[in-house]
Amino acid sequence: MACFEPEQPLALPAWSPEVAPEPYRIKAIEPLVLTTRARREAALQEAGWNTFLLRSQDVYIDFLTDSGTSAMSSTQWAEMLRAAETLTYSEAYDRFVETIRGLYGFPYVLPTHQGRAAEHVLSQVMIRPGQYVANNMYFTTTREHQERAGGIFVDVIIDEAHDPAAKHPFKGNMDPEKLRDLIRREGPEQVAYVCLELNVNMAGGQPVSLENVRTIAEICRSHGIPLIFDATRAAENAYFIKMREPDMQARSIPDIFRELMSYADGVTVSAKKDLLVNIGGFLAVRDAALYRRLEQFALRFEGHPADGGLARRDLVAMAQGAREMLDEDYLRSRIEQVAYLAARLRDGGVPIVEPPGGHAVFIDARRFLPHLSQDQFPAQRLAGEIYLASGVRTMERGIVSAGRDPKTGRHKYPRLELVRLTIPRRVYTQGHLDLAAEGILEVFARRERIGGLRMVFEPPTLRFFTARFEPTV
Ligand code: F0G
């Protein structure tokens, strides 16, 4: 088993052509429609070159998101179907809360309808306008809620995270010096909390090391600053810790996961990822007084604190998913599926974010289309071209996603200009991955002839969801 020194260049284990075999068999299927190139051209034009706006029936392989797209297990379905008949609301709630308490170790658990709802509640309750929130890079909805609450977002991730080619094994780590500088400069009382995302989505699904978590927790504790995890993909992060961090190989995933959680004062979770469900999320904290404030706020926006606006069946599906997400065979097959797709692209010369992360392969659009400037939306264009080539839907994660600076109104120009191929959990086979890789290699072969885009409609917030574009050539 490979083991890496955190500061050493990452020597990934030799890639084997076999994906770790899936530890399950497929019991229910959803038919897919193969589209023609002509149909895809019409569909992309109708969608304003925004893959979010494509209709699902025009998509063959959907790598738009790993959120709410997992295949549930037969046990999850059985729990759901039984829930309405056999459980009262409070029994479903108790089952959910007991499971989350047991696995995550927080005494107070508040269900919400999805992750951003948990972020909304937390940000409104914990941020005083004008306070800073330190993050490792950003997630779109997380930052949006911090800023809506009057917070000042600060990115304190390590520099390597902004370099797609840097082969650091834990590119999600926070830079302790950047965090200390912020605290020194602004004073600890001006930092509302530190928000540490486990497996940093926008950096490429990159993990945080346990050593880094311990260091950041110590800094927070010594200054009395709460440490909150965005634990949306923390199970996948725990797997990387086991694989890559020294002395972790003998430990079980639940054990590593539990230690990770022990350093946080609270978590927000989108259950639509790790927990293998189609809807749901939660907040969990240690402090009773904080919980009561969160609960009061959630009542107005989410629903009763015992359900967060969810149905009984959603609560029990989350509980069962939480039990399944820490299974090591499942995590290995999931993360090696991502590594397999990355290897196929890398072998064909396609520039990708290295090392590949937990939930997605990210293509580096700057190096794929070096003749385009960032104002020409290279990643947005590339996502459109990939769809035209093979019916594979991907997502822009670059200048469009980064949005505008709320003060100056100018584009934010992030260093990373990426296309995300997000792999739903337990859904696609190696055949699908091969087809996606071949389509992308076909686009790569004609990359020099690909032009940019012009934005013709821009909404005021979270523009990547609904903005519309036209090709310039
Ligand atoms: N935090 C992270 C790290 C996420 O990736 C997401 C969602 C959220 C919070 C918000 O959760 O969708 O349940 O409200 N990410 C999805 C994605 C949308 O495709 O990456 P949500």
Boltz pocket constraint, residues with backbone or C-beta under 6 A from the ligand:
constraints:
  - pocket:
      binder: B
      contacts: [[A, 64], [A, 65], [A, 66], [A, 67], [A, 114], [A, 115], [A, 116], [A, 117], [A, 139], [A, 141], [A, 142], [A, 197], [A, 199], [A, 201], [A, 230], [A, 232], [A, 269], [A, 270], [A, 271], [A, 272], [A, 280], [A, 281]]
      max_distance: 6.0
